[in-house]
Amino acid sequence: MLFDEVTDLIDDHSRDELESQLTELRDEQEELAAGYDVESLDEFREQLAEENFSAAELRERRNVIATWEAINTELGLVKHALQLYDDVVELSSPRTDSHSTLA
């Protein structure tokens, strides 16, 4: 399933588009971190146990965790797509070398 998602990203987007998407996802991560004055999702989660939040605040923070996890997942997929981009494009292109034709 992961490979299918990565190849779909490669099929549907150019390298430049994937690089732009990577930047946007990093921006979203940084905005979440800055908005809650933390460095990472793990640090954000640690605050749940350390602080005394109301039920409404806990619901909000659980929503933030879900959003952050979704961003992390998408970020991982985009990174993999960029790492494999050239290989997948090359493998999915029709071969035109002399070995693929009959003499």
N, CA and C atoms as an extended XYZ file, in Angstrom:
309
Properties=species:S:1:pos:R:3:atomname:S:1:resname:S:1:resid:I:1 pbc="F F F"
N         0.825       -1.189        0.000 N   MET     1
C         0.000        0.000        0.000 CA  MET     1
C         0.870        1.254        0.000 C   MET     1
N         1.907        1.270        0.814 N   LEU     2
C         2.796        2.426        0.868 CA  LEU     2
C         3.415        2.686       -0.499 C   LEU     2
N         3.884        1.612       -1.152 N   PHE     3
C         4.506        1.788       -2.455 CA  PHE     3
C         3.505        2.339       -3.463 C   PHE     3
N         2.257        1.867       -3.404 N   ASP     4
C         1.223        2.376       -4.308 CA  ASP     4
C         0.994        3.870       -4.099 C   ASP     4
N         0.958        4.292       -2.846 N   GLU     5
C         0.760        5.715       -2.562 CA  GLU     5
C         1.929        6.542       -3.073 C   GLU     5
N         3.136        6.029       -2.907 N   VAL     6
C         4.326        6.744       -3.373 CA  VAL     6
C         4.328        6.825       -4.895 C   VAL     6
N         4.036        5.711       -5.564 N   THR     7
C         4.029        5.748       -7.032 CA  THR     7
C         2.888        6.617       -7.557 C   THR     7
N         1.769        6.656       -6.858 N   ASP     8
C         0.687        7.564       -7.260 CA  ASP     8
C         1.143        9.018       -7.175 C   ASP     8
N         1.854        9.356       -6.114 N   LEU     9
C         2.383       10.722       -5.994 CA  LEU     9
C         3.314       11.039       -7.159 C   LEU     9
N         4.171       10.088       -7.501 N   ILE    10
C         5.120       10.300       -8.597 CA  ILE    10
C         4.382       10.430       -9.922 C   ILE    10
N         3.375        9.592      -10.132 N   ASP    11
C         2.602        9.647      -11.378 CA  ASP    11
C         1.810       10.942      -11.511 C   ASP    11
N         1.325       11.458      -10.393 N   ASP    12
C         0.424       12.609      -10.415 CA  ASP    12
C         1.117       13.961      -10.291 C   ASP    12
N         2.406       13.964       -9.908 N   HIS    13
C         3.088       15.231       -9.638 CA  HIS    13
C         4.489       15.245      -10.232 C   HIS    13
N         4.911       16.403      -10.644 N   SER    14
C         6.295       16.574      -11.095 CA  SER    14
C         7.201       16.649       -9.871 C   SER    14
N         8.496       16.539      -10.103 N   ARG    15
C         9.464       16.666       -9.006 CA  ARG    15
C         9.304       18.028       -8.329 C   ARG    15
N         9.149       19.088       -9.134 N   ASP    16
C         8.984       20.434       -8.571 CA  ASP    16
C         7.744       20.524       -7.685 C   ASP    16
N         6.656       19.913       -8.122 N   GLU    17
C         5.430       19.930       -7.316 CA  GLU    17
C         5.628       19.191       -5.995 C   GLU    17
N         6.331       18.073       -6.043 N   LEU    18
C         6.596       17.327       -4.814 CA  LEU    18
C         7.498       18.115       -3.874 C   LEU    18
N         8.488       18.796       -4.434 N   GLU    19
C         9.363       19.626       -3.599 CA  GLU    19
C         8.581       20.770       -2.961 C   GLU    19
N         7.662       21.358       -3.707 N   SER    20
C         6.809       22.416       -3.149 CA  SER    20
C         5.914       21.865       -2.048 C   SER    20
N         5.372       20.686       -2.279 N   GLN    21
C         4.520       20.054       -1.273 CA  GLN    21
C         5.324       19.750       -0.009 C   GLN    21
N         6.564       19.314       -0.171 N   LEU    22
C         7.428       19.057        0.977 CA  LEU    22
C         7.623       20.329        1.798 C   LEU    22
N         7.859       21.431        1.106 N   THR    23
C         8.037       22.720        1.781 CA  THR    23
C         6.775       23.124        2.528 C   THR    23
N         5.620       22.973        1.887 N   GLU    24
C         4.350       23.325        2.528 CA  GLU    24
C         4.096       22.481        3.776 C   GLU    24
N         4.389       21.197        3.692 N   LEU    25
C         4.184       20.318        4.843 CA  LEU    25
C         5.124       20.677        5.985 C   LEU    25
N         6.365       21.000        5.663 N   ARG    26
C         7.316       21.441        6.699 CA  ARG    26
C         6.822       22.735        7.353 C   ARG    26
N         6.305       23.650        6.518 N   ASP    27
C         5.755       24.898        7.062 CA  ASP    27
C         4.621       24.608        8.044 C   ASP    27
N         3.737       23.681        7.677 N   GLU    28
C         2.623       23.323        8.558 CA  GLU    28
C         3.130       22.740        9.875 C   GLU    28
N         4.144       21.881        9.799 N   GLN    29
C         4.742       21.317       11.013 CA  GLN    29
C         5.297       22.422       11.902 C   GLN    29
N         6.048       23.321       11.285 N   GLU    30
C         6.676       24.407       12.043 CA  GLU    30
C         5.631       25.336       12.663 C   GLU    30
N         4.532       25.581       11.947 N   GLU    31
C         3.458       26.418       12.489 CA  GLU    31
C         2.812       25.762       13.708 C   GLU    31
N         2.579       24.456       13.629 N   LEU    32
C         2.014       23.749       14.783 CA  LEU    32
C         2.968       23.822       15.967 C   LEU    32
N         4.232       23.563       15.722 N   ALA    33
C         5.225       23.589       16.805 CA  ALA    33
C         5.298       24.978       17.432 C   ALA    33
N         5.358       26.000       16.599 N   ALA    34
C         5.453       27.372       17.109 CA  ALA    34
C         4.174       27.774       17.839 C   ALA    34
N         3.032       27.345       17.326 N   GLY    35
C         1.752       27.696       17.935 CA  GLY    35
C         1.588       27.148       19.345 C   GLY    35
N         2.260       26.055       19.624 N   TYR    36
C         2.161       25.444       20.955 CA  TYR    36
C         3.499       25.468       21.695 C   TYR    36
N         4.450       26.202       21.160 N   ASP    37
C         5.759       26.397       21.788 CA  ASP    37
C         6.430       25.069       22.142 C   ASP    37
N         6.473       24.172       21.149 N   VAL    38
C         7.150       22.884       21.303 CA  VAL    38
C         8.057       22.661       20.097 C   VAL    38
N         8.944       21.695       20.222 N   GLU    39
C         9.859       21.365       19.130 CA  GLU    39
C         9.378       20.186       18.291 C   GLU    39
N         8.514       19.352       18.870 N   SER    40
C         8.118       18.129       18.176 CA  SER    40
C         6.747       17.656       18.645 C   SER    40
N         6.212       16.708       17.905 N   LEU    41
C         4.953       16.076       18.292 CA  LEU    41
C         5.118       15.340       19.622 C   LEU    41
N         6.243       14.691       19.817 N   ASP    42
C         6.478       13.985       21.083 CA  ASP    42
C         6.433       14.943       22.269 C   ASP    42
N         7.069       16.092       22.116 N   GLU    43
C         7.053       17.086       23.193 CA  GLU    43
C         5.629       17.588       23.434 C   GLU    43
N         4.880       17.781       22.351 N   PHE    44
C         3.487       18.208       22.466 CA  PHE    44
C         2.683       17.176       23.254 C   PHE    44
N         2.900       15.888       22.949 N   ARG    45
C         2.195       14.815       23.653 CA  ARG    45
C         2.560       14.776       25.132 C   ARG    45
N         3.830       15.020       25.425 N   GLU    46
C         4.274       15.007       26.822 CA  GLU    46
C         3.523       16.047       27.647 C   GLU    46
N         3.169       17.157       27.025 N   GLN    47
C         2.442       18.210       27.736 CA  GLN    47
C         1.081       17.724       28.230 C   GLN    47
N         0.482       16.775       27.511 N   LEU    48
C        -0.827       16.260       27.928 CA  LEU    48
C        -0.766       15.661       29.327 C   LEU    48
N         0.315       14.961       29.617 N   ALA    49
C         0.453       14.327       30.926 CA  ALA    49
C         0.920       15.308       31.995 C   ALA    49
N         1.652       16.320       31.575 N   GLU    50
C         2.257       17.245       32.536 CA  GLU    50
C         1.342       18.403       32.927 C   GLU    50
N         0.434       18.772       32.052 N   GLU    51
C        -0.421       19.937       32.293 CA  GLU    51
C        -1.811       19.483       32.742 C   GLU    51
N        -2.544       20.408       33.338 N   ASN    52
C        -3.909       20.137       33.771 CA  ASN    52
C        -4.864       20.862       32.820 C   ASN    52
N        -5.240       20.186       31.738 N   PHE    53
C        -6.099       20.785       30.722 CA  PHE    53
C        -7.563       20.448       30.981 C   PHE    53
N        -8.431       21.352       30.562 N   SER    54
C        -9.871       21.084       30.615 CA  SER    54
C       -10.215       20.063       29.530 C   SER    54
N       -11.427       19.536       29.592 N   ALA    55
C       -11.871       18.572       28.585 CA  ALA    55
C       -11.839       19.191       27.190 C   ALA    55
N       -12.263       20.442       27.080 N   ALA    56
C       -12.260       21.121       25.779 CA  ALA    56
C       -10.834       21.281       25.251 C   ALA    56
N        -9.915       21.641       26.139 N   GLU    57
C        -8.513       21.788       25.728 CA  GLU    57
C        -7.918       20.446       25.307 C   GLU    57
N        -8.291       19.387       26.007 N   LEU    58
C        -7.807       18.056       25.642 CA  LEU    58
C        -8.335       17.631       24.275 C   LEU    58
N        -9.619       17.905       24.009 N   ARG    59
C       -10.183       17.588       22.690 CA  ARG    59
C        -9.446       18.352       21.601 C   ARG    59
N        -9.194       19.631       21.839 N   GLU    60
C        -8.476       20.449       20.862 CA  GLU    60
C        -7.082       19.872       20.615 C   GLU    60
N        -6.409       19.508       21.673 N   ARG    61
C        -5.052       18.978       21.542 CA  ARG    61
C        -5.049       17.611       20.855 C   ARG    61
N        -6.063       16.812       21.082 N   ARG    62
C        -6.146       15.529       20.373 CA  ARG    62
C        -6.364       15.767       18.880 C   ARG    62
N        -7.133       16.780       18.540 N   ASN    63
C        -7.303       17.138       17.132 CA  ASN    63
C        -5.988       17.610       16.522 C   ASN    63
N        -5.228       18.371       17.293 N   VAL    64
C        -3.919       18.829       16.817 CA  VAL    64
C        -2.997       17.633       16.599 C   VAL    64
N        -3.033       16.677       17.519 N   ILE    65
C        -2.209       15.471       17.371 CA  ILE    65
C        -2.584       14.731       16.091 C   ILE    65
N        -3.871       14.570       15.833 N   ALA    66
C        -4.320       13.886       14.614 CA  ALA    66
C        -3.849       14.635       13.368 C   ALA    66
N        -3.948       15.955       13.399 N   THR    67
C        -3.487       16.766       12.272 CA  THR    67
C        -1.989       16.605       12.083 C   THR    67
N        -1.244       16.686       13.166 N   TRP    68
C         0.213       16.581       13.120 CA  TRP    68
C         0.628       15.205       12.589 C   TRP    68
N        -0.051       14.156       13.038 N   GLU    69
C         0.249       12.806       12.551 CA  GLU    69
C        -0.032       12.682       11.059 C   GLU    69
N        -1.126       13.275       10.599 N   ALA    70
C        -1.452       13.242        9.171 CA  ALA    70
C        -0.379       13.969        8.359 C   ALA    70
N         0.075       15.096        8.865 N   ILE    71
C         1.143       15.842        8.193 CA  ILE    71
C         2.409       14.991        8.142 C   ILE    71
N         2.751       14.346        9.260 N   ASN    72
C         3.943       13.498        9.297 CA  ASN    72
C         3.856       12.349        8.300 C   ASN    72
N         2.676       11.745        8.197 N   THR    73
C         2.480       10.653        7.247 CA  THR    73
C         2.662       11.149        5.819 C   THR    73
N         2.014       12.251        5.496 N   GLU    74
C         2.119       12.816        4.149 CA  GLU    74
C         3.559       13.232        3.854 C   GLU    74
N         4.215       13.794        4.833 N   LEU    75
C         5.610       14.203        4.680 CA  LEU    75
C         6.485       12.994        4.352 C   LEU    75
N         6.272       11.903        5.049 N   GLY    76
C         7.027       10.683        4.771 CA  GLY    76
C         6.793       10.170        3.363 C   GLY    76
N         5.541       10.194        2.923 N   LEU    77
C         5.221        9.746        1.568 CA  LEU    77
C         5.891       10.622        0.516 C   LEU    77
N         5.838       11.924        0.714 N   VAL    78
C         6.446       12.849       -0.244 CA  VAL    78
C         7.961       12.660       -0.271 C   VAL    78
N         8.568       12.474        0.886 N   LYS    79
C        10.021       12.238        0.936 CA  LYS    79
C        10.389       10.970        0.170 C   LYS    79
N         9.633        9.898        0.399 N   HIS    80
C         9.887        8.651       -0.324 CA  HIS    80
C         9.700        8.846       -1.823 C   HIS    80
N         8.672        9.573       -2.201 N   ALA    81
C         8.428        9.828       -3.623 CA  ALA    81
C         9.608       10.569       -4.244 C   ALA    81
N        10.128       11.547       -3.546 N   LEU    82
C        11.281       12.288       -4.070 CA  LEU    82
C        12.523       11.404       -4.155 C   LEU    82
N        12.714       10.535       -3.170 N   GLN    83
C        13.873        9.642       -3.188 CA  GLN    83
C        13.808        8.654       -4.347 C   GLN    83
N        12.608        8.206       -4.678 N   LEU    84
C        12.434        7.192       -5.718 CA  LEU    84
C        12.050        7.767       -7.075 C   LEU    84
N        11.875        9.069       -7.149 N   TYR    85
C        11.297        9.710       -8.327 CA  TYR    85
C        11.988        9.289       -9.627 C   TYR    85
N        13.288        9.490       -9.710 N   ASP    86
C        14.002        9.199      -10.955 CA  ASP    86
C        13.902        7.729      -11.339 C   ASP    86
N        14.035        6.836      -10.368 N   ASP    87
C        13.962        5.404      -10.653 CA  ASP    87
C        12.583        5.000      -11.159 C   ASP    87
N        11.539        5.489      -10.518 N   VAL    88
C        10.179        5.125      -10.930 CA  VAL    88
C         9.864        5.689      -12.311 C   VAL    88
N        10.254        6.930      -12.561 N   VAL    89
C        10.006        7.530      -13.876 CA  VAL    89
C        10.754        6.750      -14.950 C   VAL    89
N        11.998        6.387      -14.662 N   GLU    90
C        12.790        5.633      -15.636 CA  GLU    90
C        12.179        4.265      -15.902 C   GLU    90
N        11.755        3.580      -14.852 N   LEU    91
C        11.174        2.249      -15.015 CA  LEU    91
C         9.817        2.275      -15.707 C   LEU    91
N         9.088        3.355      -15.555 N   SER    92
C         7.761        3.414      -16.171 CA  SER    92
C         7.798        3.991      -17.581 C   SER    92
N         8.961        4.474      -18.017 N   SER    93
C         9.095        4.992      -19.380 CA  SER    93
C         9.344        3.827      -20.328 C   SER    93
N         8.796        3.915      -21.549 N   PRO    94
C         9.051        2.843      -22.513 CA  PRO    94
C        10.535        2.781      -22.857 C   PRO    94
N        11.049        1.580      -22.983 N   ARG    95
C        12.467        1.388      -23.312 CA  ARG    95
C        12.673        1.630      -24.800 C   ARG    95
N        13.729        2.328      -25.127 N   THR    96
C        14.016        2.612      -26.537 CA  THR    96
C        15.428        2.201      -26.917 C   THR    96
N        16.101        1.432      -26.049 N   ASP    97
C        17.472        1.045      -26.378 CA  ASP    97
C        17.472       -0.111      -27.369 C   ASP    97
N        18.626       -0.446      -27.892 N   SER    98
C        18.732       -1.458      -28.943 CA  SER    98
C        18.428       -2.862      -28.431 C   SER    98
N        18.529       -3.102      -27.129 N   HIS    99
C        18.252       -4.423      -26.578 CA  HIS    99
C        16.768       -4.754      -26.600 C   HIS    99
N        15.928       -3.763      -26.702 N   SER   100
C        14.497       -4.034      -26.646 CA  SER   100
C        13.869       -4.209      -28.023 C   SER   100
N        14.666       -4.108      -29.072 N   THR   101
C        14.133       -4.291      -30.425 CA  THR   101
C        14.716       -5.551      -31.038 C   THR   101
N        13.966       -6.175      -31.875 N   LEU   102
C        14.434       -7.380      -32.556 CA  LEU   102
C        15.183       -6.994      -33.814 C   LEU   102
N        16.267       -7.696      -34.110 N   ALA   103
C        17.066       -7.388      -35.303 CA  ALA   103
C        16.647       -8.250      -36.450 C   ALA   103
